[in-house]
């Protein structure tokens, strides 16, 4: 939709005698206008970015001005998932499961450096380097943590994306098999299969060392007990 178009000037030719009496528009325009102004977010706060997200929903910044009236922890009536904070490998299945339970159309906002690419914990053994490895992210909001103004800008960017969508090409209207129970699709295993043998050998040696150490402690305690009895 051209931003210069209005209800009085929709980009179509209107006969002079009907101007001011008839408005011409498209179903896409009405549909997207209503959707972009009624996006209900589902909060998924994991770290310090969640504090800024909560602040954005409070009275000072009040993102209900943009139609996002209620922020819920439930996926049942949510339109957009805001992932804010450090995503660990233990938490990924829960995020994917909640995303699968959200009704279409649905969107994902990655808030902050950790949700976008891992942030300062990217090299950690338990941290996912970006939620986009598992979910289709629509808007990235940089920052550590992003300010409430940055989150508002990201949500307005999402509104612009919604405004440009078409019913004919939307993925949620395509005919495809729908699983009866949402099952997380995590893609490749989080552990590198090429290192399975190395991990198995390391854990075997570690178990042997712990067993030997435990046997040595038991032998020492038995010797001390016998010495005390003598």
C-alpha positions as CSV (number, residue, x, y, z in Angstrom):
1,X,0.0,0.0,0.0
2,X,1.3,3.4,-0.9
3,X,1.7,5.5,2.3
4,X,0.2,8.6,0.5
5,X,-3.1,6.7,-0.1
6,X,-6.1,7.6,2.1
7,X,-9.7,6.6,2.1
8,X,-10.4,9.6,0.0
9,X,-7.5,8.9,-2.4
10,X,-7.1,5.1,-2.5
11,X,-5.2,5.1,-5.7
12,X,-8.2,4.2,-7.9
13,X,-10.2,6.4,-10.2
14,X,-13.5,7.5,-8.5
15,X,-16.1,9.3,-10.7
16,X,-16.3,13.0,-9.7
17,X,-20.0,12.7,-8.8
18,X,-19.2,9.9,-6.3
19,X,-16.3,11.5,-4.6
20,X,-17.0,12.0,-0.9
21,X,-19.8,9.5,-0.9
22,X,-18.0,6.3,-1.8
23,X,-14.7,4.9,-0.5
24,X,-12.8,2.3,-2.4
25,X,-10.2,0.1,-0.8
26,X,-9.1,-3.6,-0.7
27,X,-9.7,-6.5,1.6
28,X,-6.0,-6.7,2.3
29,X,-5.9,-3.1,3.4
30,X,-8.8,-3.5,5.8
31,X,-7.6,-6.8,7.1
32,X,-4.0,-5.7,7.7
33,X,-5.1,-2.4,9.2
34,X,-7.1,-4.3,11.8
35,X,-4.4,-6.9,12.5
36,X,-1.5,-4.4,12.9
37,X,-3.5,-2.5,15.5
38,X,-4.4,-5.5,17.5
39,X,-1.2,-7.4,18.0
40,X,-1.3,-9.2,21.4
41,X,2.3,-10.1,22.5
42,X,3.3,-13.1,24.5
43,X,6.2,-12.3,26.8
44,X,9.1,-14.7,27.1
45,X,11.5,-12.8,29.4
46,X,14.7,-14.7,30.2
47,X,17.2,-12.0,31.4
48,X,17.7,-8.3,31.8
49,X,16.0,-7.5,28.5
50,X,12.7,-8.6,30.2
51,X,13.0,-5.6,32.5
52,X,13.0,-3.2,29.6
53,X,10.1,-5.1,28.0
54,X,8.1,-4.8,31.2
55,X,9.0,-1.1,31.3
56,X,7.7,-0.6,27.8
57,X,4.3,-2.1,28.8
58,X,4.1,0.2,31.8
59,X,2.4,3.6,31.9
60,X,5.5,5.7,30.9
61,X,5.9,4.2,27.4
62,X,2.5,2.3,27.2
63,X,2.6,0.2,24.1
64,X,-1.1,-0.3,24.4
65,X,-1.3,2.9,22.4
66,X,-0.4,0.8,19.4
67,X,-3.1,-1.8,20.0
68,X,-1.0,-4.2,22.1
69,X,-3.3,-3.9,25.0
70,X,-2.5,-7.1,27.0
71,X,0.8,-9.0,27.4
72,X,0.1,-12.6,28.4
73,X,2.3,-15.6,29.2
74,X,-0.1,-17.8,27.3
75,X,0.2,-18.6,23.6
76,X,-3.6,-19.2,23.1
77,X,-4.5,-15.6,22.1
78,X,-1.0,-14.3,21.3
79,X,0.0,-12.9,17.9
80,X,3.6,-12.1,18.5
81,X,6.2,-13.7,20.7
82,X,8.8,-11.4,22.2
83,X,11.9,-13.4,23.1
84,X,14.0,-11.2,25.4
85,X,17.1,-12.5,27.1
86,X,19.7,-15.3,27.0
87,X,18.3,-18.5,25.4
88,X,19.8,-21.6,26.8
89,X,19.7,-25.0,25.2
90,X,17.5,-26.3,28.0
91,X,15.0,-23.6,27.3
92,X,14.8,-23.9,23.5
93,X,12.3,-26.8,23.4
94,X,9.9,-24.9,25.6
95,X,10.1,-21.8,23.4
96,X,9.5,-23.9,20.2
97,X,6.6,-25.7,21.9
98,X,4.9,-22.4,22.8
99,X,5.5,-21.1,19.3
100,X,3.8,-24.1,17.8
101,X,0.9,-23.6,20.1
102,X,0.3,-20.0,18.9
103,X,-2.5,-19.6,16.4
104,X,-1.7,-18.2,12.9
105,X,-0.9,-15.6,12.0
106,X,2.0,-15.3,14.4
107,X,5.3,-13.4,14.5
108,X,8.6,-13.5,16.5
109,X,10.6,-10.6,17.8
110,X,14.2,-11.2,19.0
111,X,14.8,-8.6,21.6
112,X,18.5,-7.9,22.5
113,X,21.9,-9.2,21.5
114,X,21.4,-12.6,23.3
115,X,18.2,-13.5,21.6
116,X,19.5,-12.2,18.2
117,X,22.9,-13.9,18.2
118,X,24.0,-15.1,21.6
119,X,25.3,-11.9,22.9
120,X,28.2,-11.9,25.4
121,X,27.4,-15.6,26.2
122,X,27.6,-16.8,22.6
123,X,30.6,-19.1,23.2
124,X,29.0,-20.7,26.3
125,X,28.5,-24.4,26.2
126,X,24.8,-24.0,27.2
127,X,23.7,-20.9,25.2
128,X,22.0,-20.8,21.8
129,X,23.6,-18.3,19.4
130,X,20.4,-16.8,18.2
131,X,16.8,-17.9,18.5
132,X,16.5,-17.7,14.7
133,X,18.2,-21.1,14.6
134,X,14.9,-22.6,15.7
135,X,12.2,-20.0,15.0
136,X,11.5,-17.7,12.0
137,X,12.3,-14.3,13.4
138,X,10.5,-11.3,11.9
139,X,12.2,-8.4,13.7
140,X,15.6,-8.1,15.4
141,X,16.1,-5.4,18.0
142,X,19.8,-4.8,18.8
143,X,21.0,-3.7,22.2
144,X,22.2,-5.0,25.5
145,X,19.6,-4.4,26.7
146,X,17.6,-2.5,24.2
147,X,15.8,0.6,25.5
148,X,12.0,0.8,25.6
149,X,12.2,3.2,22.6
150,X,14.1,0.5,20.7
151,X,11.4,-2.0,21.5
152,X,8.7,0.4,20.4
153,X,10.5,1.0,17.1
154,X,10.8,-2.8,16.6
155,X,7.1,-3.2,17.2
156,X,6.3,-0.4,14.8
157,X,8.6,-2.1,12.2
158,X,6.5,-5.3,12.7
159,X,3.4,-3.3,12.1
160,X,4.8,-2.1,8.8
161,X,5.5,-5.6,7.8
162,X,2.0,-6.7,8.6
163,X,0.6,-3.8,6.6
164,X,2.4,-5.0,3.4
165,X,1.2,-8.7,3.6
166,X,-1.4,-10.2,1.3
167,X,-4.1,-12.8,2.0
168,X,-3.2,-14.6,-1.2
169,X,0.4,-15.1,-0.3
170,X,0.3,-15.5,3.5
171,X,1.8,-18.8,4.7
172,X,-1.0,-19.4,7.2
173,X,-3.6,-19.8,4.4
174,X,-1.6,-22.3,2.5
175,X,-2.9,-25.9,2.5
176,X,-0.5,-28.1,4.4
177,X,-0.8,-31.0,6.9
178,X,-1.2,-29.8,10.5
179,X,0.0,-32.1,13.3
180,X,-2.7,-32.8,15.9
181,X,-0.3,-32.2,18.7
182,X,2.4,-29.4,18.4
183,X,5.8,-31.1,18.4
184,X,9.0,-29.0,18.6
185,X,11.1,-29.3,15.4
186,X,14.6,-28.5,16.6
187,X,16.5,-29.3,13.4
188,X,20.1,-30.6,13.9
189,X,21.1,-31.9,17.2
190,X,22.6,-29.3,19.5
191,X,25.7,-31.6,20.0
192,X,28.1,-32.0,17.2
193,X,27.9,-35.6,16.0
194,X,31.5,-35.5,14.9
195,X,32.6,-35.2,18.6
196,X,30.4,-38.1,19.9
197,X,33.5,-40.4,20.2
198,X,35.6,-37.8,21.9
199,X,32.8,-37.0,24.4
200,X,32.2,-40.7,25.1
201,X,35.9,-41.3,25.7
202,X,36.2,-38.3,28.0
203,X,33.2,-39.3,30.1
204,X,34.5,-42.9,30.4
205,X,37.9,-41.7,31.7
206,X,36.1,-39.3,34.1
207,X,34.0,-42.1,35.4
208,X,37.0,-44.3,35.9
209,X,38.9,-41.6,37.8
210,X,35.9,-41.0,40.1
211,X,35.6,-44.7,40.7
212,X,39.2,-45.1,41.6
213,X,39.1,-42.0,43.9
214,X,36.0,-43.5,45.6
215,X,37.7,-46.8,46.1
216,X,40.8,-45.1,47.5
217,X,38.7,-43.1,50.0
218,X,36.9,-46.3,51.1
219,X,40.3,-48.1,51.6
220,X,41.6,-45.2,53.7
221,X,38.5,-45.2,55.9
222,X,38.8,-49.0,56.4
223,X,42.5,-48.6,57.4
224,X,41.7,-45.8,59.9
225,X,38.9,-47.9,61.4
226,X,41.2,-50.9,61.9
227,X,43.9,-48.8,63.4
228,X,41.5,-47.3,65.9
229,X,40.3,-50.7,67.0
230,X,43.8,-51.9,67.6
